[in-house]
Amino acid sequence: MPEDDPAHAIPMQLTLRSQLDELARVSQWVETLTHAYAIPNDTRYSMELCLEEALANVIRHGYRGDADQTVVVKFERRGEREFAFSIEDSAPHFRPFDPDEPPQEAEAVNLEDIVPGGHGIRLMRKFASSVEWAPLEPGNRLSLGFVVPNAG
């Protein structure tokens, strides 16, 4: 990143403890990044929502509440209008979706019919431009891409 880039002093990755209170650090970091890169508030909201969902799932389900683990979140700019986060953990492998399966459209349902759980990937696919998963040895990498819409 060039020295004259206003974001050059912002860390491009965070290492978090596997505790839910660490999510506050992520929110502050995303706020700093979105301000530095002039990312609109609606995209920032999408970023924070997806990161919170993914990280909470790693902590609660992947690590099963073990507070002595770590999660690494990386940020990168992929072009003029595209930004991405990757989340890496050392939790057991999980397969959140079939990579060859197209995202499903959310079906209209009554609130009374909604069962908690299992909606995180659907939420991420709705709010992120791309969602990709890859196994690591050990662990998982979930990548979330966000394209900032053209102004005007």
Backbone as CSV, one residue per row, in Angstrom:
resi,resn,N_x,N_y,N_z,CA_x,CA_y,CA_z,C_x,C_y,C_z
1,MET,0.853,-1.166,0.000,0.000,0.000,0.000,0.900,1.230,0.000
2,PRO,0.700,2.202,-0.876,1.549,3.373,-0.937,1.485,4.191,0.342
3,GLU,2.583,4.902,0.624,2.658,5.732,1.829,1.597,6.828,1.848
4,ASP,1.199,7.337,0.664,0.211,8.416,0.631,-1.222,7.897,0.748
5,ASP,-1.401,6.598,0.815,-2.714,6.002,1.005,-3.149,6.277,2.444
6,PRO,-4.358,6.857,2.642,-4.782,7.179,4.014,-4.933,5.961,4.910
7,ALA,-5.016,4.769,4.334,-5.205,3.556,5.129,-3.889,2.838,5.426
8,HIS,-2.754,3.410,5.045,-1.492,2.678,5.180,-1.141,2.324,6.625
9,ALA,-1.665,3.036,7.591,-1.350,2.752,8.994,-2.350,1.797,9.652
10,ILE,-3.383,1.411,8.945,-4.403,0.525,9.505,-3.941,-0.920,9.327
11,PRO,-3.995,-1.729,10.383,-3.604,-3.138,10.218,-4.546,-3.846,9.247
12,MET,-3.973,-4.706,8.427,-4.753,-5.442,7.440,-5.230,-6.781,7.977
13,GLN,-4.889,-7.086,9.231,-5.419,-8.300,9.854,-5.538,-8.117,11.349
14,LEU,-6.470,-8.856,11.930,-6.671,-8.904,13.376,-6.580,-10.351,13.815
15,THR,-5.931,-10.570,14.928,-5.936,-11.887,15.555,-6.780,-11.757,16.809
16,LEU,-7.843,-12.548,16.849,-8.819,-12.478,17.929,-8.754,-13.712,18.807
17,ARG,-9.057,-13.535,20.075,-9.285,-14.678,20.962,-10.674,-15.220,20.648
18,SER,-10.906,-16.455,20.897,-12.204,-17.064,20.589,-13.210,-16.776,21.702
19,GLN,-13.504,-15.488,21.844,-14.463,-15.015,22.834,-15.391,-14.013,22.161
20,LEU,-16.670,-14.083,22.462,-17.639,-13.215,21.805,-17.389,-11.733,22.044
21,ASP,-16.801,-11.371,23.189,-16.550,-9.951,23.429,-15.493,-9.365,22.489
22,GLU,-14.769,-10.214,21.779,-13.787,-9.753,20.793,-14.464,-9.144,19.565
23,LEU,-15.748,-9.431,19.360,-16.454,-8.897,18.201,-16.487,-7.373,18.210
24,ALA,-16.414,-6.759,19.381,-16.368,-5.295,19.460,-15.114,-4.753,18.776
25,ARG,-14.005,-5.465,18.879,-12.769,-5.045,18.196,-12.944,-5.083,16.687
26,VAL,-13.655,-6.078,16.207,-13.885,-6.215,14.765,-14.715,-5.040,14.272
27,SER,-15.760,-4.689,14.996,-16.620,-3.581,14.606,-15.832,-2.275,14.513
28,GLN,-14.972,-2.011,15.486,-14.140,-0.792,15.468,-13.176,-0.809,14.288
29,TRP,-12.591,-1.961,14.016,-11.643,-2.111,12.906,-12.344,-1.871,11.571
30,VAL,-13.516,-2.472,11.392,-14.273,-2.286,10.152,-14.663,-0.814,9.987
31,GLU,-15.056,-0.185,11.066,-15.394,1.243,10.994,-14.193,2.058,10.513
32,THR,-13.023,1.771,11.033,-11.810,2.477,10.617,-11.501,2.217,9.145
33,LEU,-11.601,0.959,8.722,-11.331,0.610,7.326,-12.326,1.278,6.379
34,THR,-13.595,1.223,6.713,-14.603,1.781,5.810,-14.477,3.296,5.721
35,HIS,-14.077,3.928,6.790,-13.841,5.377,6.746,-12.636,5.688,5.854
36,ALA,-11.556,4.953,6.025,-10.332,5.198,5.253,-10.525,4.966,3.764
37,TYR,-11.337,3.977,3.398,-11.557,3.647,1.995,-12.849,4.243,1.437
38,ALA,-13.505,5.101,2.204,-14.745,5.766,1.775,-15.801,4.748,1.324
39,ILE,-15.924,3.683,2.091,-16.927,2.652,1.810,-18.252,3.127,2.402
40,PRO,-19.324,3.094,1.617,-20.614,3.596,2.110,-21.143,2.817,3.314
41,ASN,-22.001,3.486,4.077,-22.539,2.892,5.303,-23.313,1.606,5.061
42,ASP,-24.051,1.504,3.948,-24.813,0.275,3.726,-23.886,-0.915,3.480
43,THR,-22.747,-0.685,2.811,-21.766,-1.753,2.612,-21.085,-2.080,3.937
44,ARG,-20.789,-1.066,4.717,-20.195,-1.286,6.044,-21.122,-2.143,6.898
45,TYR,-22.404,-1.843,6.865,-23.372,-2.636,7.618,-23.316,-4.096,7.185
46,SER,-23.282,-4.323,5.873,-23.219,-5.693,5.343,-21.953,-6.401,5.807
47,MET,-20.834,-5.689,5.776,-19.563,-6.257,6.213,-19.632,-6.674,7.680
48,GLU,-20.096,-5.756,8.516,-20.163,-6.044,9.953,-21.120,-7.191,10.256
49,LEU,-22.264,-7.203,9.595,-23.250,-8.257,9.815,-22.677,-9.627,9.460
50,CYS,-22.054,-9.728,8.300,-21.487,-11.010,7.861,-20.329,-11.451,8.747
51,LEU,-19.449,-10.519,9.092,-18.323,-10.870,9.962,-18.802,-11.316,11.338
52,GLU,-19.759,-10.606,11.899,-20.266,-10.989,13.216,-20.891,-12.379,13.184
53,GLU,-21.672,-12.657,12.153,-22.304,-13.977,12.027,-21.254,-15.074,11.901
54,ALA,-20.292,-14.867,11.014,-19.267,-15.891,10.783,-18.401,-16.104,12.029
55,LEU,-17.957,-15.023,12.640,-17.080,-15.146,13.810,-17.819,-15.754,15.009
56,ALA,-19.055,-15.358,15.214,-19.833,-15.942,16.318,-19.998,-17.446,16.100
57,ASN,-20.189,-17.864,14.845,-20.320,-19.294,14.563,-19.016,-20.045,14.809
58,VAL,-17.889,-19.454,14.445,-16.593,-20.094,14.717,-16.430,-20.281,16.223
59,ILE,-16.705,-19.227,16.984,-16.506,-19.267,18.441,-17.477,-20.246,19.101
60,ARG,-18.754,-20.139,18.753,-19.771,-20.972,19.408,-19.736,-22.426,18.950
61,HIS,-19.653,-22.621,17.639,-19.806,-23.972,17.099,-18.470,-24.620,16.739
62,GLY,-17.599,-23.878,16.056,-16.312,-24.451,15.658,-15.439,-24.771,16.859
63,TYR,-15.291,-23.797,17.749,-14.464,-23.985,18.939,-15.257,-24.437,20.152
64,ARG,-16.571,-24.526,20.011,-17.459,-24.969,21.087,-17.212,-24.220,22.396
65,GLY,-16.980,-22.904,22.256,-16.807,-22.066,23.435,-15.427,-22.110,24.067
66,ASP,-14.471,-22.840,23.494,-13.101,-22.889,24.034,-12.453,-21.515,23.831
67,ALA,-12.277,-20.773,24.920,-11.786,-19.391,24.859,-10.285,-19.294,24.619
68,ASP,-9.568,-20.407,24.543,-8.116,-20.381,24.364,-7.683,-20.525,22.912
69,GLN,-8.599,-20.393,21.967,-8.277,-20.516,20.551,-8.151,-19.121,19.931
70,THR,-7.695,-19.071,18.689,-7.602,-17.793,17.982,-8.302,-17.888,16.626
71,VAL,-8.681,-16.724,16.138,-9.275,-16.567,14.820,-8.561,-15.384,14.181
72,VAL,-8.149,-15.540,12.933,-7.467,-14.463,12.215,-8.408,-13.932,11.138
73,VAL,-8.592,-12.624,11.137,-9.422,-11.964,10.131,-8.510,-11.060,9.315
74,LYS,-8.524,-11.244,7.995,-7.684,-10.454,7.095,-8.562,-9.612,6.180
75,PHE,-8.072,-8.429,5.850,-8.771,-7.516,4.951,-7.898,-7.266,3.739
76,GLU,-8.528,-7.188,2.563,-7.779,-6.819,1.370,-8.668,-6.053,0.410
77,ARG,-8.024,-5.187,-0.326,-8.704,-4.470,-1.403,-8.408,-5.226,-2.685
78,ARG,-9.463,-5.602,-3.413,-9.288,-6.412,-4.620,-9.450,-5.603,-5.898
79,GLY,-9.637,-4.357,-5.788,-9.841,-3.501,-6.952,-10.398,-2.181,-6.483
80,GLU,-10.800,-1.376,-7.432,-11.311,-0.051,-7.094,-12.575,-0.111,-6.242
81,ARG,-13.425,-1.118,-6.501,-14.721,-1.189,-5.822,-14.947,-2.484,-5.056
82,GLU,-13.935,-3.352,-4.952,-14.149,-4.630,-4.271,-13.198,-4.788,-3.088
83,PHE,-13.765,-5.241,-1.983,-13.025,-5.456,-0.749,-13.377,-6.844,-0.231
84,ALA,-12.456,-7.458,0.495,-12.717,-8.809,0.984,-12.140,-9.006,2.378
85,PHE,-12.788,-9.889,3.109,-12.312,-10.339,4.406,-12.172,-11.854,4.327
86,SER,-11.129,-12.382,4.950,-11.031,-13.829,5.109,-10.909,-14.119,6.597
87,ILE,-11.571,-15.179,7.000,-11.590,-15.606,8.399,-10.949,-16.978,8.437
88,GLU,-9.866,-17.100,9.199,-9.160,-18.380,9.306,-9.181,-18.855,10.746
89,ASP,-9.516,-20.125,10.906,-9.566,-20.721,12.239,-8.867,-22.071,12.196
90,SER,-8.749,-22.693,13.348,-8.191,-24.046,13.414,-9.219,-25.018,13.988
91,ALA,-10.478,-24.694,13.797,-11.580,-25.548,14.253,-11.725,-26.742,13.304
92,PRO,-12.474,-27.758,13.711,-12.726,-28.878,12.801,-13.357,-28.388,11.494
93,HIS,-13.066,-29.104,10.419,-13.631,-28.725,9.120,-15.148,-28.734,9.172
94,PHE,-15.734,-27.814,8.465,-17.170,-27.799,8.262,-17.395,-27.473,6.793
95,ARG,-18.465,-27.941,6.259,-18.786,-27.655,4.851,-20.086,-26.861,4.857
96,PRO,-19.976,-25.519,4.780,-21.175,-24.689,4.928,-22.146,-24.790,3.767
97,PHE,-21.652,-25.175,2.586,-22.493,-25.286,1.404,-21.714,-26.022,0.339
98,ASP,-22.418,-26.527,-0.641,-21.787,-27.157,-1.796,-21.315,-26.038,-2.716
99,PRO,-20.002,-25.928,-2.997,-19.512,-24.812,-3.800,-20.100,-24.765,-5.210
100,ASP,-20.615,-25.892,-5.718,-21.207,-25.905,-7.051,-22.700,-25.551,-7.032
101,GLU,-23.240,-25.439,-5.838,-24.661,-25.139,-5.698,-24.872,-23.626,-5.724
102,PRO,-25.767,-23.128,-6.587,-26.014,-21.687,-6.617,-26.703,-21.245,-5.336
103,PRO,-26.503,-19.984,-4.938,-27.197,-19.493,-3.744,-28.703,-19.598,-3.908
104,GLN,-29.373,-19.998,-2.840,-30.821,-20.117,-2.880,-31.440,-18.779,-2.501
105,GLU,-32.514,-18.457,-3.176,-33.275,-17.267,-2.825,-34.035,-17.559,-1.541
106,ALA,-34.113,-16.574,-0.688,-34.871,-16.740,0.547,-36.360,-16.842,0.213
107,GLU,-37.004,-17.793,0.835,-38.432,-17.963,0.629,-39.188,-17.170,1.678
108,ALA,-40.317,-16.614,1.283,-41.152,-15.889,2.234,-41.817,-16.908,3.157
109,VAL,-41.678,-16.690,4.446,-42.304,-17.577,5.430,-42.869,-16.733,6.561
110,ASN,-43.736,-17.345,7.335,-44.246,-16.676,8.522,-43.187,-16.711,9.611
111,LEU,-43.112,-15.677,10.421,-42.125,-15.632,11.500,-42.299,-16.807,12.454
112,GLU,-43.517,-17.267,12.632,-43.779,-18.382,13.533,-43.155,-19.679,13.022
113,ASP,-42.912,-19.763,11.700,-42.378,-20.985,11.100,-40.847,-21.037,11.079
114,ILE,-40.199,-19.942,11.446,-38.738,-19.896,11.375,-38.145,-20.618,12.578
115,VAL,-37.248,-21.549,12.290,-36.547,-22.286,13.334,-35.161,-21.665,13.478
116,PRO,-34.741,-21.313,14.699,-33.418,-20.724,14.874,-32.321,-21.678,14.410
117,GLY,-31.256,-21.111,13.900,-30.096,-21.894,13.481,-30.122,-22.227,12.006
118,GLY,-28.916,-22.325,11.429,-28.780,-22.762,10.055,-29.038,-21.707,8.998
119,HIS,-29.183,-20.464,9.395,-29.485,-19.414,8.431,-28.291,-18.494,8.161
120,GLY,-27.162,-18.733,8.799,-26.009,-17.854,8.677,-25.451,-17.756,7.271
121,ILE,-25.299,-18.876,6.593,-24.756,-18.859,5.228,-25.730,-18.146,4.298
122,ARG,-27.020,-18.386,4.462,-28.021,-17.685,3.647,-27.914,-16.178,3.868
123,LEU,-27.761,-15.762,5.116,-27.613,-14.348,5.435,-26.357,-13.783,4.768
124,MET,-25.242,-14.487,4.878,-23.996,-14.007,4.280,-24.101,-13.910,2.762
125,ARG,-24.742,-14.889,2.142,-24.902,-14.857,0.688,-25.813,-13.703,0.261
126,LYS,-26.716,-13.302,1.121,-27.615,-12.183,0.818,-26.874,-10.850,0.909
127,PHE,-25.990,-10.692,1.889,-25.368,-9.401,2.146,-23.958,-9.248,1.565
128,ALA,-23.288,-10.344,1.256,-21.951,-10.273,0.656,-22.061,-10.525,-0.846
129,SER,-21.121,-9.993,-1.601,-21.092,-10.225,-3.052,-20.606,-11.624,-3.373
130,SER,-19.733,-12.168,-2.504,-19.247,-13.534,-2.686,-18.968,-14.158,-1.330
131,VAL,-19.189,-15.472,-1.252,-18.908,-16.254,-0.044,-18.205,-17.519,-0.514
132,GLU,-16.982,-17.729,-0.020,-16.209,-18.909,-0.411,-15.628,-19.561,0.834
133,TRP,-15.593,-20.895,0.810,-15.035,-21.656,1.926,-13.954,-22.585,1.399
134,ALA,-12.901,-22.750,2.181,-11.845,-23.705,1.843,-11.335,-24.343,3.129
135,PRO,-11.039,-25.658,3.075,-10.445,-26.305,4.247,-8.983,-25.914,4.362
136,LEU,-8.515,-25.777,5.582,-7.098,-25.552,5.867,-6.603,-26.745,6.663
137,GLU,-5.315,-26.861,6.822,-4.766,-27.942,7.636,-4.037,-27.345,8.811
138,PRO,-4.572,-27.230,9.956,-5.954,-27.550,10.314,-6.842,-26.325,10.117
139,GLY,-8.123,-26.521,10.101,-9.069,-25.420,10.146,-9.818,-25.122,8.874
140,ASN,-10.274,-23.887,8.798,-11.159,-23.426,7.732,-10.801,-22.003,7.341
141,ARG,-11.107,-21.650,6.092,-11.019,-20.263,5.646,-12.349,-19.917,4.987
142,LEU,-12.991,-18.886,5.509,-14.207,-18.360,4.914,-13.868,-16.982,4.370
143,SER,-14.105,-16.773,3.075,-13.816,-15.486,2.442,-15.127,-14.817,2.062
144,LEU,-15.206,-13.530,2.389,-16.398,-12.737,2.121,-16.000,-11.536,1.275
145,GLY,-16.575,-11.421,0.088,-16.283,-10.298,-0.792,-17.433,-9.314,-0.810
146,PHE,-17.096,-8.036,-0.971,-18.091,-6.968,-0.982,-17.754,-6.003,-2.107
147,VAL,-18.693,-5.806,-3.022,-18.506,-4.854,-4.105,-19.299,-3.606,-3.750
148,VAL,-18.619,-2.473,-3.788,-19.264,-1.198,-3.503,-19.974,-0.747,-4.783
149,PRO,-21.270,-0.469,-4.696,-21.995,-0.053,-5.899,-21.479,1.288,-6.423
150,ASN,-21.649,1.505,-7.735,-21.301,2.795,-8.319,-22.155,3.883,-7.714
151,ALA,-21.544,5.024,-7.476,-22.300,6.168,-6.955,-23.165,6.733,-8.076
152,GLY,-24.301,7.239,-7.674,-25.173,7.914,-8.643,-26.014,6.983,-9.321
